[in-house]
Amino acid sequence: MDSKLLLINCITLLYRESQMPHSDSSTKLCQSIVESIKLPESSVNMQSGREVIVALRSTVHWLLDHKEKTYDKTQLLQRVRINTKDETHLYNALVDAIQPLETEDELKQQILSFRKVLKEYLNNLQVNTIIAQAYNSTNFLGSEGNKVDYRAFVREVFDRLEPFTHDTVSSRHPSVVDHASFENEEEMVDLLTRSKEEISSDGVLRTGYHGINRMLGDTGGFRRGEFAVVGALQHNFKTGFTMNLFKQFALYNKPYMRDASKKPMLLHVSLENELPMNIMWLYANLKENETGEACDVTTIDPVEATKYIREKMGVNGYHIEMIRIEPGQCSYHDFFDMILKYETEGYEIHAIVCDYLNMMDKKGLNGGGPSGEDIRELFRKTRNFTAPRGITFITPHQLSTEAKQLVRNGSDNFVGEIANKGYYDGSKRIDQEVDLELYIHIEKLPGSGSFLTCQRGKHRGVRITKAENLYCVLPFHDVGGVLDDIEGEDSSRTSVGGAPASEGGGDWFDL
């Protein structure tokens, strides 16, 4: 970036921050920018440009040294007009950038935007320095006749470059996922408020199943900020179950807002099924659960179906988004940027159902560690990103071939046997990174139909749940699949083929 424009950006940022009394200061960032700018060599042709840079630097220093941190706009513009001499485009750029804004959110967004530009400039300088040093190092070692351990060398360089893969405007190290200073009363109040909300039933997302809600402890649903994995073998209703949860969050929960100025959102992310298929599944499920009649999706009116889905899913005020991502073209960095974009647009995301997180591009993960560490790291980074934001994150995950062998051996209680034993495909240790484990498996009983067996595994931070509530069975119906029962009698069972809890005691859509 042009050095003079960088300095104009610094001036704009410092001025805008002065209009936000409680904004984080970019003093160190702007100081670093000034120090990084090298003056052009003095010559007849470059003298004017050199003088403009020197003058603008002096204005940045004037802003930095101003103790009151409040600036007179007219005085500032006069200084910059003189600084820029004949380069009126620089002066006009500042005038345009500091025009009055209508809302505080607009001001915040502009501040973040300028911080990002300046931080990226410094990051690029550091990346270039690291690469140049690495290049010179290999040349030197090679010229000395030494054998270079290129594998170790690459790892070292990667470790130095890894922090710069994060798209962030924060001044903190990317490894810091949350922060509290006991000297900062506002931060402490915010953290304790968030903690209170997370353990309170006010922020809980109920499912549409009595049995699952009991399984989730005395809160009766998923807590805000919780990271849950749903483990199952292939073709055992993982996508269908998590789609049902997504639908149920919208139907049976009033949005509990941390920030009343925001708009509540539920987000479904698919890295496998095409979006038209998921939308059609949702429509049919809603219809069949409501009417009890089979839905012929081949005869639907798209206009009527659209109106129906919007009315049903928006009944409690949630904004609903469903997106399809190409797995090979989306890393966790890209995914986090998507979430941040929604936040800058004024949304407070309450839950994300991601089908499947493991399919996401693992570029930048693992770093040469043992097999499966890239998956574990992906789960850890995702939880560390979503949890502080109060985003309930749910993703299905396929179980391993070892788990499949248990079925072949004739297991009497498959989900009970695999619980808490790390039977995950690709990584046996992702259970260490999640807050909640749910296991599901389809059991078929001749003459009685099909049943979804459900077992809860670990559940971090929840008081003891009764042993009898850790397992339940949900029946499949010819119409509607596993029907919602939260607004009626409890249809869950304690055993396959047993009587529904309310009485004491061929498959639907193939997802």
C-alpha positions, 0 to 999 in steps of 0.5 A: 500500500502507498505509504501516504495512504497508510498514514491517512488511514492511521489519521482516520482510525485515530480520529474515529476512535476518539468518537468512541470513548470505550473503544480499544486504542490503536495507538500501538498499531499506528506507532508500528505503521509509522515506524515501518514506513521508510522515507524515499531517497532524497532526489529532485523527483521524490522530494515532494513525496518525501515532504508529504510523508514527513508531514503526515507522520508528524500529524499522526504523532500529534494525534498520538501525543494528544492527551485528551484523545479528543480532536477538533475536526476543523483543526485536523483537516487544516493540518492534513490540507497543508501536509498533503500539498498538491496531492488533493486526493489524499486530503479528499480521502480523509474528508470522505472517511470522516463524514458523520455516520448515522449509527454507532454500529456504522462507526464500530464497523469502520473502525474495525475495517481500518484496523484490519487494513493496517494490521494486514499491512504489518502482517504482510511485512512480517510474512515477507521478512520471515520468508526472506530470512528462511530463503537466506538461511537455506542458501547459507546452510547449503553453501556451507556443505551442511545437510539441511533437515528440510522437514524440520526446517519447514515445520519451523517456518510454518510455526512462524507463519501460522499466526498470520493465517488468522483473519483477525483485527485483534491485537491479541495473539490468535491463541487467546480465545477469551480474555478477562482482566480483573482490572477491567470491571466491564470485561468481568461483568460481561464474562459472569453475565455470559456464564449465568446465561449459559447455565440458565434455562433462559438461554437453553435450546429445547429439542422437540423430543422429551427423551432427548431433553431429559438426556441433556440434564436439568436444563432440559436442552442444549446450552448456549455455547455448547459444542456437541458431536452426534456419532453414528455409523453410515446411513444411521440418520445422522443428517436427519437427526441433526436437521430435526434439531435445527428445525426444532430450535426454530419451532420450540424456542423464543430467542434469548438475546445477549444483545437486544440490538441484534437479530437472532439467527439459526444457521445450517451448514451442509458440506455434503447434501445439496441445498435443494435436497435439504430444503425439500426434506425440511418442507416434507418433515414440517408438513408430515409432522403437522398433518400426519399425512404423507407429503408428495414432494413431486407435486408441491407448489414452490411459491406455496412451499416457500411461504409455508417454510418461512412462516413455520420456521420464523414463528418465534422470530428467528432468522434462518439461513441454510448454506451449502459449502464446497468442502475442498474450498473452505478452511476453518479460517473461511468458515470463521470469516463467514460467521464474523460477516453475519455478526457484522451484519447485525446477527446474533447466532444462537446455533449452528448445525454443521453437516459435517465439520470433518469434511472441511478443508484441513489446510493449516492444521496438524503440522506434522503430528500423528494421524487424526490430530488435524481433525482434533485440532479442527474441532478444538479451534471451532469450539474455541471460536464458537463457545465465547460467542454463545453459539451452540454448535452441533455436528454429526461424525461417522463412527469407526470400522471398529464400531461397525465390527461390534454390530457385525458381532451382534451387539445387544446395546450398540450405543451403550457399548460405544459411549465414551470409548472414542469410536470416531472415524479418523480420530479417537480423541475428538471427544476430548475437544467437545462438550457433549457426545450423543450416539444414535443407531437405528435398530429394526425389530421384526413386526414392530418397525424401526427405532432410533436408539440414543445414548448420551456420553460425556456432558461437560459442566452439567450436574449429574443426570439420572442414569435412566435418562442417559438412554432412550429410544425414539420410534420411526413412523411411516409418515414424518420419520421420528416425530416431534413429541414435545407438545404432546405425550412422551413417545420415547421408550426405554427399550426397542419395541417397548411401550412409550414413556407416556404409557409407562414405560420401512424407513422414512427419508434416507438421511 
